[in-house]
Amino acid sequence: MTEAVYGAPPLELATPGKGAVQVSPLVLGATSLEALEDRSLERMIVAAPPGVLERRYALAHALRALATNGELIALAPKTRGGARLGQELRDFGCEAAETGRRHHRICVVRRPPEPTGLAEAIAAGALQFVADLNLWSQPGVFSWDRLDEGTSRLLAALPPLNGRGADLGCGLGVLSLGVLRNPVVTELTAIDIDNRAIEAARRNVTDARVRILQGDVRQVALSDMDFVVMNPPFHAGGREDRELGAGFIAAAARSLKRGGRCLLVANIALPYEAPLGAAFRQVRLLDRSGGYKVFEAVL
């Protein structure tokens, strides 16, 4: 392995070489960023994420894995971290050549013999215990350091559940923990595409009734479930994508048995009534407050 790529950089701005290894935690089957050997790469491209801790973590690992004088190309939209990229790389001891194109900042650097601050950036962005949540988490995971309000409202509105179920887009496992408080829940499958969330959930949810899987909810095949709970995402690649929620709703309907229930929370502005009505026989609004809607849909 001589080259790696983190994320999905626009190909017209930075093109990975043939055989470049994907290391993003959001790509199924990717190699672990953390598993890259020190000084093992000649080149790496990083589509830098927007969160400061997450971005510095990815950049620090990239520099750790590059050989001395190896090339790092880091890029991000100007309004989503790109404006800070050059300074962050200079803070690591790099000389950054910056250009702007198609609303992105693109930085090209060569790894110095001894970058500075890598260990500190890696520690700050790593899997860690968050005392305010009493859970393991990692920067970059959805609502990584606080309880999401939508999730909180869904937990408060959950009716008694029993039998076999699924938590679609489980994140850290907050909903799973709430569901498993019901002793008559016999089995729970928790799924998320983000490998960081999966690693955290495996530490947070240790109940023998749960299995935790990395996968794309829209493609994972489940069946004969008594219930599904979910707080579906509505952003992809930093942009709003309402089709994500519709895809989760369709996946929930495929996963349930006749009479099974889907419990869902959504931002009040998201028009999920139509896909819910198309996929389910009955749809009931359980709560509408604080900018959120909680639905119960029966197949």
C-alpha positions in Angstrom: 0.0 0.0 0.0 1.5 3.4 -1.0 -1.6 5.6 -1.2 -4.8 6.1 0.8 -7.9 8.3 0.5 -10.2 9.5 3.2 -13.8 10.1 2.1 -15.0 11.1 -1.3 -13.0 14.1 -2.7 -14.4 15.7 -5.9 -12.4 13.9 -8.6 -11.9 17.1 -10.6 -10.1 18.6 -7.5 -8.1 15.6 -6.3 -7.9 12.2 -8.0 -6.7 9.2 -6.0 -4.2 7.0 -7.8 -5.1 3.5 -9.0 -5.2 1.2 -6.0 -5.6 3.9 -3.4 -7.0 2.4 -0.2 -10.2 3.9 1.3 -9.9 4.7 5.0 -13.1 6.6 5.8 -15.2 5.2 8.7 -18.3 6.0 6.6 -17.4 3.7 3.7 -18.4 0.0 4.1 -15.4 -2.3 3.9 -12.9 0.5 4.3 -9.5 -0.1 5.9 -9.2 1.5 9.3 -7.6 4.9 9.3 -6.0 4.0 12.7 -4.6 0.8 11.3 -2.4 2.6 8.7 1.3 1.9 9.6 3.5 4.8 10.5 5.4 6.3 7.6 4.0 3.7 5.2 2.4 5.9 2.6 3.8 8.0 -0.2 0.5 9.9 -0.9 -2.8 10.6 0.8 -5.9 12.5 -0.1 -8.2 13.7 2.7 -11.7 15.0 2.0 -11.6 16.9 5.3 -14.7 16.6 7.5 -16.3 19.8 8.9 -16.0 19.2 12.6 -12.7 20.6 14.1 -11.8 17.6 16.3 -12.8 15.1 13.6 -10.9 17.0 10.9 -7.7 17.4 12.9 -7.8 13.8 13.9 -8.0 12.7 10.2 -5.2 15.1 9.2 -3.0 14.0 12.1 -3.4 10.3 11.2 -2.7 11.1 7.6 0.6 12.8 8.5 1.5 10.0 10.9 1.0 7.4 8.1 3.0 9.4 5.5 6.7 8.8 4.9 8.9 11.9 5.3 8.3 14.2 2.3 5.2 12.1 1.4 2.4 14.2 -0.2 -0.8 15.1 1.6 -3.7 16.7 -0.4 -6.4 18.0 2.0 -9.5 19.8 0.7 -12.9 20.9 2.1 -15.6 23.4 1.1 -14.7 26.9 2.3 -17.7 27.1 4.5 -17.3 23.7 6.0 -13.7 23.7 7.4 -11.8 24.7 4.3 -11.0 28.1 5.5 -9.1 26.6 8.5 -7.2 23.9 6.6 -4.1 25.8 5.9 -3.6 27.0 9.4 -4.3 23.6 10.9 -1.7 22.1 8.7 0.8 24.8 9.6 0.0 24.1 13.2 1.3 20.5 12.5 4.5 22.0 11.2 3.7 21.7 7.5 4.3 24.3 4.8 0.9 24.4 3.0 0.4 25.5 -0.6 -3.2 26.7 -0.7 -5.5 27.2 -3.7 -9.2 27.8 -4.2 -11.4 26.1 -6.7 -15.1 25.3 -7.0 -15.8 26.7 -3.5 -13.2 24.5 -2.0 -9.8 25.2 -0.3 -7.2 22.8 -1.4 -4.0 22.4 0.5 -0.9 20.4 -0.7 1.8 19.7 1.8 4.9 17.5 2.2 5.2 15.7 5.5 8.0 17.3 7.5 10.5 15.0 9.3 8.9 15.7 12.6 5.4 17.0 12.6 4.2 18.6 15.8 1.0 18.0 17.8 -0.1 14.8 16.1 -0.5 12.8 19.3 -2.6 15.6 20.9 -4.9 15.8 17.9 -5.3 12.1 17.7 -6.2 11.8 21.4 -8.8 14.6 21.1 -10.5 13.0 18.2 -10.4 9.4 19.3 -13.0 7.1 20.8 -13.5 8.4 24.3 -15.8 8.2 27.3 -18.1 11.3 27.5 -19.1 11.9 31.1 -22.1 14.1 30.2 -23.6 11.1 28.3 -22.2 8.4 30.4 -21.4 6.7 27.1 -18.4 6.0 24.8 -18.4 8.2 21.7 -16.1 9.9 19.1 -16.1 13.2 17.3 -17.7 12.9 13.9 -20.5 10.6 15.1 -24.0 12.1 15.1 -24.5 14.1 18.3 -21.3 12.8 19.7 -21.1 14.7 22.9 -24.7 15.5 23.8 -28.2 13.8 23.8 -29.9 14.8 20.6 -33.3 16.4 21.3 -35.1 14.4 18.7 -33.8 11.1 20.2 -34.8 12.4 23.6 -38.4 13.1 22.4 -38.7 9.7 20.8 -37.5 7.9 24.0 -40.1 9.9 26.0 -42.9 8.9 23.5 -42.0 5.2 23.1 -44.9 2.9 23.9 -44.2 -0.5 25.5 -42.4 -2.7 23.0 -41.9 -6.5 22.9 -40.6 -9.2 20.7 -37.9 -8.7 18.0 -36.9 -5.3 16.8 -34.4 -3.1 15.1 -32.7 0.3 15.7 -32.0 1.7 12.3 -29.2 4.2 12.3 -28.3 3.3 15.9 -25.5 5.8 16.4 -24.0 5.4 19.9 -26.9 3.1 20.9 -29.0 5.6 22.9 -32.3 4.4 21.5 -31.2 0.8 21.8 -30.5 1.2 25.5 -34.0 2.7 25.9 -35.7 -0.1 24.1 -33.8 -2.8 26.0 -35.2 -1.6 29.3 -38.3 -3.5 28.3 -37.7 -7.1 29.6 -40.1 -8.5 27.0 -37.9 -7.4 24.1 -36.3 -10.6 23.1 -33.9 -9.5 20.3 -32.7 -6.2 18.9 -30.6 -5.6 15.8 -28.8 -2.2 15.8 -27.4 -1.0 12.5 -25.3 2.1 11.5 -23.1 2.9 8.5 -20.5 4.8 10.6 -17.9 2.4 11.9 -17.0 4.8 14.7 -20.6 4.7 15.9 -20.5 0.9 15.8 -17.4 0.7 17.9 -18.9 3.0 20.5 -22.3 1.2 20.5 -20.5 -2.1 21.1 -19.0 -0.6 24.3 -22.3 1.1 25.3 -24.8 -1.7 24.6 -23.7 -4.9 26.1 -27.0 -6.6 26.6 -27.0 -10.2 25.3 -30.2 -9.6 23.4 -28.6 -7.1 21.0 -26.5 -7.6 17.8 -24.7 -4.6 16.4 -23.9 -4.4 12.7 -22.2 -2.0 10.4 -24.2 -1.5 7.2 -26.3 0.7 5.0 -29.8 0.6 6.5 -31.3 0.9 3.0 -29.6 -2.3 1.9 -29.6 -4.5 5.0 -32.1 -7.4 4.8 -34.2 -7.8 7.9 -37.6 -9.5 8.2 -40.4 -10.4 10.6 -39.6 -7.7 13.1 -42.2 -6.7 15.7 -40.9 -3.1 15.8 -38.4 -0.6 14.4 -37.2 2.5 16.1 -35.2 5.2 14.3 -34.1 8.9 14.2 -33.2 8.9 10.5 -30.5 11.2 9.1 -31.3 13.9 6.6 -27.8 15.0 5.6 -25.3 13.3 3.3 -22.0 14.8 2.4 -22.9 18.0 4.3 -26.0 18.6 2.2 -29.7 18.1 3.1 -31.0 14.9 1.5 -34.6 14.1 2.4 -34.5 10.9 0.4 -32.4 9.4 3.1 -35.3 9.5 5.5 -37.7 8.1 2.8 -35.1 5.3 2.3 -35.1 4.5 6.0 -38.9 4.4 6.1 -39.0 2.0 3.2 -36.4 -0.2 4.9 -38.5 -0.2 8.1 -41.6 -1.3 6.2 -39.6 -4.2 4.6 -38.2 -5.3 7.9 -41.5 -5.5 9.8 -44.1 -8.3 9.9 -47.8 -7.6 9.4 -49.0 -5.5 12.3 -45.4 -4.4 13.2 -44.8 -0.9 14.4 -42.3 1.8 13.3 -41.5 4.5 15.8 -39.8 7.5 14.2 -38.8 11.0 15.1 -38.1 13.7 12.6 -37.4 17.4 12.3 -40.8 19.2 12.1 -39.9 20.5 8.6 -39.3 17.1 7.0 -42.3 15.9 5.0 -42.2 12.2 6.0 -46.0 12.0 6.2 -46.2 11.0 2.5 -43.7 8.1 2.5 -45.1 6.9 5.8 -48.6 6.9 4.4 -47.5 5.1 1.3 -45.7 2.3 3.2 -47.9 1.8 6.2 -51.6 1.1 6.9 -51.9 3.4 9.8 -49.9 6.5 10.8 -50.3 8.3 14.1 -48.7 11.4 15.4 -47.6 10.8 19.0 -45.9 14.2 19.6 -45.4 17.5 17.9 -43.4 19.9 19.9 -40.0 21.5 20.3 -39.4 21.4 16.5 -39.9 17.6 16.2 -42.6 15.1 15.2 -42.8 11.6 16.6 -44.8 9.1 14.6 -46.0 5.6 15.2 -46.7 3.7 11.9 -48.3 0.2 11.7 -47.7 -2.1 8.8 
